[in-house]
């Protein structure tokens, strides 16, 4: 993995919001007294949400002060995990999976869509609405190719993508139109492309009748008198 650096342009200051402090406190309570530093990763995630999707240096300093730990320790974690963005991102940050299952199913074509509508990998669109990066496996291989899109509403998966529906999805996000997470095809979750044979019209699972198998076990034979 290549070295990750903080953005060259940084804000002058950063102050933890009351909401962020409350959420971080909830995580700190999960650990023994005096072990508040164990909540560092969730704390960084919470602060990243507050800071419009990225972690400026003053935010790292604020987290270090809040958790009573050395700044370098916070810096080490933030620069190691790629889920932490070290430079400004768009209102909607697209993380495109490029690992083998998604690549075999057309992730390369989705990259071209991102390059066309947003710009080179790691860039932010001119209107500030969209940004994108390529990431490793996001664990939704059955619905490849797929992306995770992070914004103020959350971090959702969008699956079963192709150049047409993915391009439309980006257009809708940029225009502020409502989008639906999950498979962008007609299938439900990760059922077979042809549909789930065990689901009925109401979406309930039908009972599967068990097929009675023939008894192939040999019956014990009675031993004749005097036989050893």
C-alpha positions as CSV (number, residue, x, y, z in Angstrom):
1,X,0.0,0.0,0.0
2,X,1.4,3.4,-1.0
3,X,2.0,6.0,1.7
4,X,-1.0,8.2,2.6
5,X,-0.5,11.9,3.4
6,X,-2.7,14.6,4.7
7,X,-4.0,17.2,2.2
8,X,-1.7,20.2,1.6
9,X,-4.5,22.7,2.3
10,X,-5.9,22.5,5.8
11,X,-8.5,24.5,7.8
12,X,-7.2,26.7,10.6
13,X,-9.2,24.9,13.3
14,X,-11.7,22.3,14.1
15,X,-14.1,21.9,17.1
16,X,-15.9,18.7,18.0
17,X,-19.6,19.2,17.9
18,X,-21.8,18.4,20.9
19,X,-23.4,15.6,18.8
20,X,-20.0,14.1,18.0
21,X,-18.9,14.2,21.7
22,X,-22.1,12.5,22.7
23,X,-21.6,9.7,20.2
24,X,-18.0,9.3,21.1
25,X,-18.9,9.0,24.7
26,X,-21.3,6.2,23.9
27,X,-18.4,4.3,22.4
28,X,-16.0,5.1,25.3
29,X,-18.5,3.4,27.7
30,X,-18.0,0.1,25.9
31,X,-14.4,-0.1,27.3
32,X,-13.0,-0.2,30.9
33,X,-12.3,3.1,32.7
34,X,-9.1,4.6,31.5
35,X,-9.2,2.7,28.2
36,X,-11.0,5.5,26.2
37,X,-8.3,5.3,23.6
38,X,-9.8,2.0,22.5
39,X,-12.6,4.0,20.9
40,X,-10.2,5.7,18.5
41,X,-11.5,4.1,15.3
42,X,-15.2,4.8,15.9
43,X,-14.2,8.3,17.1
44,X,-12.4,9.1,13.8
45,X,-15.4,7.8,11.8
46,X,-17.8,10.0,13.8
47,X,-15.5,13.0,13.3
48,X,-15.1,12.3,9.6
49,X,-18.9,12.5,9.3
50,X,-18.9,15.8,11.1
51,X,-16.1,17.2,8.8
52,X,-18.0,16.6,5.6
53,X,-16.5,13.2,4.8
54,X,-12.8,13.8,5.5
55,X,-10.2,14.2,8.3
56,X,-8.2,17.4,8.3
57,X,-5.2,17.7,10.6
58,X,-7.0,19.9,13.2
59,X,-9.7,17.2,13.5
60,X,-7.0,14.6,14.3
61,X,-5.7,17.0,16.9
62,X,-9.1,17.4,18.4
63,X,-9.6,13.7,18.6
64,X,-6.2,13.2,20.2
65,X,-7.0,15.8,22.9
66,X,-10.5,14.4,23.5
67,X,-9.1,10.9,24.0
68,X,-6.0,12.0,25.9
69,X,-3.5,10.4,23.6
70,X,-0.5,11.5,21.5
71,X,-1.3,13.1,18.1
72,X,1.1,10.7,16.3
73,X,-1.0,7.7,17.4
74,X,-4.1,9.2,15.9
75,X,-2.2,10.1,12.8
76,X,-0.9,6.5,12.4
77,X,-4.4,5.1,12.5
78,X,-5.9,7.7,10.2
79,X,-3.2,7.2,7.6
80,X,-3.3,3.4,7.8
81,X,-7.0,2.7,7.2
82,X,-8.3,3.7,3.8
83,X,-11.8,4.2,5.0
84,X,-10.5,7.5,6.4
85,X,-10.3,10.2,3.8
86,X,-7.4,12.6,4.2
87,X,-8.5,15.1,1.6
88,X,-11.9,16.7,0.8
89,X,-14.4,14.5,-0.9
90,X,-17.6,15.2,-2.7
91,X,-21.1,15.4,-1.2
92,X,-21.5,11.8,-2.4
93,X,-18.2,9.8,-2.2
94,X,-18.2,6.7,-4.4
95,X,-16.0,3.8,-3.4
96,X,-15.8,1.4,-6.4
97,X,-14.7,-2.2,-5.8
98,X,-12.1,-3.3,-8.2
99,X,-11.3,-6.7,-6.7
100,X,-11.5,-9.9,-8.9
101,X,-15.3,-10.7,-8.7
102,X,-16.3,-7.1,-9.5
103,X,-13.6,-6.8,-12.2
104,X,-14.8,-10.0,-13.9
105,X,-18.4,-8.6,-13.9
106,X,-17.5,-5.2,-15.4
107,X,-15.9,-2.9,-12.8
108,X,-13.5,-1.7,-15.4
109,X,-16.4,-0.3,-17.4
110,X,-17.7,1.4,-14.2
111,X,-14.4,3.1,-13.8
112,X,-14.7,4.6,-17.2
113,X,-18.2,6.0,-16.2
114,X,-16.6,7.6,-13.1
115,X,-13.8,9.1,-15.1
116,X,-16.2,10.5,-17.6
117,X,-18.7,12.0,-15.1
118,X,-16.3,12.9,-12.3
119,X,-12.7,12.9,-13.4
120,X,-9.5,10.9,-12.7
121,X,-9.5,8.6,-9.7
122,X,-9.3,10.5,-6.4
123,X,-10.8,13.7,-7.9
124,X,-13.9,15.7,-7.0
125,X,-16.4,16.9,-9.6
126,X,-16.4,20.6,-10.4
127,X,-19.7,21.1,-8.6
128,X,-18.5,19.3,-5.5
129,X,-21.3,16.8,-5.7
130,X,-19.3,13.6,-6.5
131,X,-15.9,12.1,-5.8
132,X,-14.6,8.5,-6.3
133,X,-11.8,6.1,-5.5
134,X,-11.1,2.5,-6.1
135,X,-11.1,0.1,-3.1
136,X,-10.6,-3.5,-2.3
137,X,-13.3,-6.1,-1.7
138,X,-16.4,-4.8,0.1
139,X,-17.9,-8.2,0.7
140,X,-20.8,-8.2,-1.8
141,X,-19.3,-10.5,-4.4
142,X,-22.7,-12.2,-5.2
143,X,-24.0,-8.8,-6.4
144,X,-20.9,-7.7,-8.4
145,X,-20.0,-5.2,-9.6
146,X,-20.9,-2.8,-6.8
147,X,-20.0,0.4,-5.1
148,X,-20.4,1.9,-1.6
149,X,-21.6,5.5,-1.6
150,X,-21.1,7.6,1.5
151,X,-22.9,10.8,2.2
152,X,-24.8,12.6,5.0
153,X,-27.5,9.9,4.8
154,X,-25.2,7.1,5.5
155,X,-22.9,4.5,3.8
156,X,-24.9,2.3,1.4
157,X,-24.2,-0.4,-1.1
158,X,-25.4,-0.2,-4.7
159,X,-25.1,-3.5,-6.5
160,X,-25.8,-5.3,-9.8
161,X,-24.4,-2.3,-11.7
162,X,-23.8,-1.8,-15.4
163,X,-22.7,1.3,-17.3
164,X,-26.3,2.3,-17.9
165,X,-27.8,2.1,-14.4
166,X,-24.6,3.3,-12.8
167,X,-24.5,6.4,-15.0
168,X,-28.1,7.1,-14.2
169,X,-27.4,6.7,-10.5
170,X,-24.5,9.2,-10.6
171,X,-26.7,11.7,-12.5
172,X,-29.5,11.3,-10.0
173,X,-27.1,11.9,-7.1
174,X,-25.6,15.0,-8.7
175,X,-29.1,16.4,-9.4
176,X,-30.3,15.7,-5.8
177,X,-32.9,13.2,-6.9
178,X,-33.8,10.3,-4.5
179,X,-32.1,7.0,-5.1
180,X,-32.6,3.5,-3.7
181,X,-29.7,1.5,-2.2
182,X,-29.2,-2.2,-2.9
183,X,-29.4,-4.1,-6.2
184,X,-30.0,-1.9,-9.1
185,X,-31.5,-4.8,-11.0
186,X,-34.9,-6.5,-10.5
187,X,-33.7,-9.2,-8.1
188,X,-34.2,-9.2,-4.4
189,X,-31.0,-8.9,-2.3
190,X,-28.6,-11.7,-3.5
191,X,-31.1,-14.2,-4.8
192,X,-30.3,-15.9,-8.2
193,X,-30.7,-13.7,-11.3
194,X,-33.6,-15.9,-12.3
195,X,-35.4,-15.2,-9.0
196,X,-35.8,-17.1,-5.8
197,X,-37.9,-20.2,-6.3
198,X,-38.7,-20.4,-2.5
199,X,-40.3,-17.0,-2.3
200,X,-44.0,-16.5,-3.0
201,X,-45.8,-13.4,-4.3
202,X,-46.0,-11.9,-0.8
203,X,-42.2,-12.2,-0.2
204,X,-42.5,-15.1,2.2
205,X,-40.5,-18.3,2.0
206,X,-42.5,-21.3,1.0
207,X,-42.0,-24.5,2.9
208,X,-39.7,-26.9,1.0
209,X,-41.0,-30.4,0.9
210,X,-38.5,-32.9,2.0
211,X,-37.9,-35.7,-0.5
212,X,-38.1,-39.1,1.2
213,X,-34.9,-41.0,0.5
214,X,-34.9,-44.7,0.1
215,X,-33.5,-46.7,3.0
216,X,-30.3,-48.2,1.7
217,X,-29.1,-49.5,5.1
218,X,-28.6,-53.2,5.2
219,X,-30.7,-55.1,7.8
220,X,-28.7,-57.0,10.3
221,X,-28.7,-60.7,9.6
222,X,-29.4,-63.2,12.3
223,X,-26.5,-65.4,13.3
224,X,-27.1,-69.2,13.1
225,X,-26.8,-71.2,16.3
226,X,-23.2,-72.2,16.9
227,X,-21.7,-69.7,14.4
228,X,-18.8,-67.7,15.7
